[in-house]
Structures are given as C-alpha cells and as structure tokens.
Amino acid sequence: MTSKDIKKRFNAAAASYILGESPSVEVMGTPEKISVVREVLQASRNLYEELQLPDTHLTRVISLLEKKRAAAREFYERVGTTWIL
C-alpha cells in the first residue's frame, strides 16, 4: 500500500469519525502523535456537531473553530502533514 493510499484511508476514516460514525481504525505512532491525532479529530467533530444544531450560536462556532485551527496547527507541527478536514 502506498503512502498516498494510506493517507486516503486515514482521511476517509477521520471523516467518518467527524460525522459521528465509529470507524474501526488503528493509529500507530508515538504516544505524542496519537494524542495530537486524537485532539484534532475531537476538535473537528465538536465543530461539526455544533454546526448541526438548529440553535447554534456564532460565538460558540468561533470558539470551536479556533480550537480546531490550533489542533490542526499542532497536528502539522507534530505529524508533518496538513490537516485537510
């Protein structure tokens, strides 16, 4: 399996998780990298869930977006790949 294929599978599983599904994926790496992946996934999911609410507030969305951006920046610094979701 090529690196490109692995990234595609990872991004598909990540998107499924963000949308509220429970994909069965094993992430391997150092505890630090796994923690960073977990944080960016959760930040992305929190933002998605908030955007799905009928009574969402802009201030809450902005706060969650800032958290997601910070997590994405940390993901890039630790993993070396841009967070596209």
Secondary structure as the mmCIF struct_conf table of DSSP 4:
data_model
#
loop_
_struct_conf.conf_type_id
_struct_conf.id
_struct_conf.beg_label_comp_id
_struct_conf.beg_label_asym_id
_struct_conf.beg_label_seq_id
_struct_conf.end_label_comp_id
_struct_conf.end_label_asym_id
_struct_conf.end_label_seq_id
HELX_RH_AL_P HELX_RH_AL_P1 SER A 3 ILE A 18
TURN_TY1_P TURN_TY1_P1 LEU A 19 GLY A 20
BEND BEND1 GLY A 29 GLY A 29
HELX_RH_AL_P HELX_RH_AL_P2 PRO A 31 GLN A 52
TURN_TY1_P TURN_TY1_P2 PRO A 54 ASP A 55
HELX_RH_AL_P HELX_RH_AL_P3 LEU A 58 VAL A 79
BEND BEND2 GLY A 80 THR A 81
#
